[in-house]
Amino acid sequence: MKRLGILISGRGSNFEAIADSIAAGELEASIAVVVGNRPEARGLETARQRGFNAVCIPSKGLDREVYDRMLLAELRQHGVELVCLAGFMRLLSATFIREYPNRILNIHPSLLPAFPGLDAQRQALEHGVKITGCTVHFVDEYLDAGPIIIQTPVPVMDGDTVETLSARILREEHRIYSEAIRIVLGGDYRIEGRRVVLG
Ligand code: GRF
């Protein structure tokens, strides 16, 4: 059973969706540890309540390399084999990424490369797109930039607010994150340049 390390900064609903897929027998993996970089991250509390190892390593004021070394030590200690960023609001250093080559995933609430960075749902509304969505991709040193594993479109409705649009996208995020993890753990794919070719 592959050991996942889930990194969060806030609510942790994607972490919960992954935990639910595992509990339902839809994803063969185990969550070795949930790490949060903010003490107030609600997902850490949820993780503890659900009986997972939940660790807070506060990042405030720490140099990226220093922080990433602490993070790596924690993940290694728990034997983590695949790192899943789930609302983790920090860029990872090259040092970190080298330790987990093509073994770090991220979820982003837009159809990348559109609307990278913060407030992707607001960016989509302000741009006036009719379709947005979500993306699970491998992580490299750049923001929301690595090879794409899965994307799903989500329509933007007239009258949408950031909240209603975010909720519609989030339902899809919860579905595709487990699906992407299943693909990566199954190993039935290859990376050709920027393309992730399945099967
Ligand atoms: C999600 O929309 C995710 O795509 C983005 O941050 C949000 C995190 O939500 N990167 P949660 O903490 O998983 O509930």
Boltz pocket constraint, residues with backbone or C-beta under 6 A from the ligand:
constraints:
  - pocket:
      binder: B
      contacts: [[A, 8], [A, 9], [A, 10], [A, 11], [A, 12], [A, 13], [A, 14], [A, 15], [A, 43], [A, 86], [A, 87], [A, 88], [A, 107], [A, 108], [A, 109], [A, 170], [A, 173]]
      max_distance: 6.0
